[in-house]
Amino acid sequence: MRARRVALIGFGAIAGDLAAALLAAESPVYGLGVLLRPGSAARERVPEPVALLSDAAELAAFRPDLVVEAAGHEAVRSVVPACLEQGLPVLVSSIGALHDAALLARLTDAARASGGRLILPSGALGALDYVRALRAAKALSLSYESRKPPSAWREELLRLGHDPDRLDGPVTLFSGTARDAAAAYPQNLNVAAALALAGPGFEAVEVAVICDPQATGNGHAVAAESEFGRMRIEIVNTPSPTNPKTSWIVGQSLLAAIVQHFSPVIML
């Protein structure tokens, strides 16, 4: 079996963990490339077996079987379109960028025209399979609540005049639609965007963002009600050791999506 060629866009903490896991895999064997700007300090951290790529042309020459974006919203806007135009499948971790309707349309059109695929992982959330099944519901109510400790929102709390170390109780940072939530917190609410894209769209998902000094982790609660039934799930994820705003499970979700992409058996 030939090696599965995977190109990573970016090489931060998540991409570094992905690279280590994929290089350690025994079956299938993965061949890795990393796309980074010339002069990027991250290039020094890339292990020797991994090919360093500098631009879209070098990425195309690498001939990846899958491209994985792990570099943030700007990479979704500036790099992912070219990958899709080459007919490549692209796994996008920064789903929150897709609250921009024009960007989503551009990526969708590029994938449709070239035969590429835009792949969206579940990330820190579960039950997206159930939410996808509700798309045909005639009467659907869908809400999402994010509840994280002050360490995840220190800068935001300070801007609002709160002392992150002396909160007396929960503080609601945001209440509104998933589109407005993703725009207000583009680096932190990929979960709300994933829920909206799986379900009825950005305008139809109500979002609340709460900073809670009693929170023991990054909490996510989803409630859905329709003629098909009721669902409520609560997940509390361990914060990432390197970034308390995101959940440690996100990297594992991307790894699971990569494995699933190449698996002869697919669970949807």
N, C-alpha and C positions, 0 to 999 in steps of 0.2 A: 504494500500500500504506500503510495507516495505521500510525502509530507503535505499537510494542509497549510497553506500559506496565509498568514494573518498579518495585516498591516494595522498598527496602532497609531492613531493620531494623538500626539501628546505623550508625555512620560512623567506624569505626576504620581502620587501615591497609589491611586487605583490602577493605572496602567502598569506601574512597576510590579504590583501584586499579581496582576493578570499575566504579565510576561513570565514571572517566576513560576506560576502554576502551569502555564502552557509548556514551558521548556522542560518541566519535570514530568509531564505526561508521557506515558509509555505507549498508549494506543488511543487515538491516532497520534503520530508524531507531528509536531507543529514546526513550521519554519516561520520566523518572525521578522518583521520590519517595523521601524518606528519612524514616523514622519515628524521632523522637528526643523524649525528654522535654523539656517546656518548661524553659528554664534550662540545658540541657546545653551544656557548652563546645564540644562537637563541632558544634553548629549553626553556629558561626562559620566552620567549615571547608567547609561545603557550598557548592558553586559555584552561581551565580545561576540557571542554567537548571533546577535541580532543585527540585521542590516540597517544602517542609518540612511534615511531618505530625506532629501532636502526640499523637494517640490512635487507637484502633481505629476510631472513627467517621469520622475524617478519612481514614484509610487506606481504608475502604470507599467513601467518596465519591470517592476518587482512581480507583477502579475498575481496579486493576492486573490485568494478565494473568498475572503471576507475582510472588510475594513471595519475597524472599531474606533469610533470617536470617543475620546476620553480627555478632551482638552477645553471644554467649556463652550458657551453659546457662540462666541465669535467664530470658532472652528466650524460650527454647524452652518453658519452663514457663508464663510469664505472658502472652506475646503470641501465640505460634503457635497455641494452641487456638482463639482467637477468629477468627484468619484462616481456619483450616480449617472452622470452623462457618459461615463466610460462603460456603463452597464454593470457596475459592481454592486453587490449587496453591501449595505452599510448599516451597522449596528450603532445607534445613536444613544449615548448615555445622557446627554444634556437635553432631555425632552422638553424642558421648560421653554426652550427657544422657539418651539413650535406654536406658542401662543400667538406669534406673528402670522396672521392668516396668509399674507402675501408670501412669506418664506415657505410655509407649509405647501402652498399651491405650487410654488416654484420647484420644490423638491419632489413633489408628487408627479408633476408634469415631466421632470427630468427622468425619473424612474420609469414612468409609463412609456416614454419615447424610446428609451435605450434598452429596456429589459432589466434595469437595475431594480433593487428592492430597498426600501427604507424599513429597517427593522427596529422596533421599539421594545426594550426590555421592561419588565414589571418593576425593577428597581427595589425600593424599600417597601413596596406595597404588595398585598395579596388580593385574591378574589377578582382580578381583572377579567378572568374567564366568565364569571357570573355577570359582571357588568356588561361585557360584550353581548351576552345573550339577551340583555334587556333592551337592546337597541330598537326592537320592534314593539316595545311597550307603548300603549296609547296614553297611559297615565303614570308617569314616572317621577318620583321625587328622589333626588340623589344629593347627598351632602358629604363633605369631608372636613374633619377637624385635625389640625396639627397641634400637638402639645409637646413642647420641648422645655428643658431647663434653662435658666438664665445664661449659662455658659454658651448656649447656641445663639443668643440674641444680645450679647453685651453691647455692641455698637448701636443697635437699634434702640435699646432701652436708654442708653445715654442720650441719644438724640431726642428722645421723648421726655427727658428730664427725670428718669428713674435711676436709682442706684442699683445695679444688678446684684450687689451683695446684700441688699437690705430690702428685698421685696416682701411686703406683708401678705400678698396673695397673688392669684393669677392676673395677668395683664393681657387683654385682647389687643393684639397688634394689627389685626386685619379682619374684616368681615365683608364678603362680597362674592363676585363670580370667580370662577377658576381663571378666566382670561385676565381679570384685573389682578388676581393674586400672583399669577406668573409674571405679569409685567412689574408688579411692585417688588417682588422678591425673586428675580430671575435665576439666582444661583441656589435657591433654597427650596423651591416648591415644584421640583420635577414631578413629585407624586401627584399633585393636583392636576398637572398637565397630562400625565399618563391616564388618570381617571377620566378626564374629559375626552381624550382621544379614544379611549376604549368604549366610552359610553355615548351620551347624547350631545356632546360638544361643550365648548368652553363657557358658553352663556348659560347652560342649563345645570351646571354644578355649583352648589353653594359651598363656600370655603370659609372656615374660621381658623385663624392662626393665633395660638395662645401660648404665652410664656408662663410657665408654672413652676414656682420654686420647689414644689413638692414632686415634680416629675422625676422619675428615676431613669429615664431614657428618652429616646425620640419616639413619641407616641403618635399613632395614626388611627383614626376611627372613621369608618365609612358606613353610612346608613343608606339603604335603598328600599323603596316601597313602590310596588306596581301591582297590576292585576295578576302578575305571575307569582307574587308572594312578597315576603319581607326578608331583608338580610341586614345584619349588622356585624361588623368585625372590628376588633381592636388589636393592634399590634404595637408592641413596645420594643424598639430596636436599640441595641447598644450603639452609642455614638462612635464614629470613627476615631481612632486614637490620634489621628493627625488633623481632623477637622470636625469639631463637635456639631457643626450645622448639618452634617450628613451622617447617614447610618452606615455602620460597618458592613452590613449585609449587601450594600449596593455593589461592591466589587464581586461578591459571590453570585449575585444575580446576573451580572454581565458574563461571568465565567460559565454559569449554567446556560445562558443563551448561546454562547459560542459552542459549547458542547452539543446542545440541542441542534444547532444549525448543521453540524456535520454528522449527526446521529442518523442511523437507518430507521430509527423509531422516533416519532415526534409526538409530544403531548401538547395539545392546544388548550 
